[in-house]
Amino acid sequence: MPTRSSPRPQSPRWVGWGAVGVVLAGAALGSASGPVAACELSAALASNFGACVPTGAGAGALTGALIGLGAAPLCRHGSSRRRPAGHRPAGSTWAAAWLVVTAVVVVAWVWITEWLATEDGLEQMVLLLVGFGTVLGGAALIVLALGLLRRRGWARWGAVVGFSLAAVAALSGLMATAGVVLGPGVAGEAGGARLAELVPPVVSLVVSVAVVVLVLLPATARDFRKIGQRPPRPPAAGAR
């Protein structure tokens, strides 16, 4: 009687290199988002320390490495080139992928808003450089969304780590913007216009948290774990 084949256990060397890889990748993501979160947080707390970029990069790298290591088991389940997904994505997987695409729109919207609010000069040159990074980040998010629909384990890991760090940065930005908008002396039509500045960080925070929650739902986990499992064979004809 044929038995169901069990997955081969990974060698300790491969597991060790995999742990190093997720730590380095998480640290790289954290070092990119850490300065943004640190500078926004320093503005929210009215702390005038000029080392928010190197401090934020170090703290972000450590945070990203820890989150990446904690989310490493997500890479064990999913499809691959040799083992493609044979079923349609679950509803939660579809929703997470569409929210990742929504994040691309949000990032572009925030950049355009900043560009229109900036006067000609050095600030626009800086925003132009940021725009190139925004294009690269948008392309990476599109690849991430496609990876989720294909049920790649690295895509689920990247969604959890990347959007967890993005949620921290969005929360810091919301605190900094709220401190300015809701501060004393802001009222009338100017106050209403300034309240609109709260919309981008709020949307970024909601989208980031929603992506993480959807990717970690049990339905999404089952969707990724189905890959590689053989369906039960029907009973043979004449068998009792």
Sequence and secondary structure as in RCSB ss.txt:
>XXXX:A:sequence
MPTRSSPRPQSPRWVGWGAVGVVLAGAALGSASGPVAACELSAALASNFGACVPTGAGAGALTGALIGLGAAPLC
RHGSSRRRPAGHRPAGSTWAAAWLVVTAVVVVAWVWITEWLATEDGLEQMVLLLVGFGTVLGGAALIVLALGLLR
RRGWARWGAVVGFSLAAVAALSGLMATAGVVLGPGVAGEAGGARLAELVPPVVSLVVSVAVVVLVLLPATARDFR
KIGQRPPRPPAAGAR
>XXXX:A:secstr
           HHHHHHHHHHHHHHHHHHHHHHHHHHHHHHHHHTT   TTHHHHHHHHHHHHHHHHHHHTGGGG
GSSB SSS   S   HHHHHHHHHHHHHHHHHHHHHHHHHHHS SSHHHHHHHHHHHHHHHHHHHHHHHHHHHHT
TBHHHHHHHHHHHHHHHHHHHHHHHHHHHHHTSTT  HHHHHHHHGGGHHHHHHHHHHHHHHHHHTSHHHHHHHH
TTT        TT  
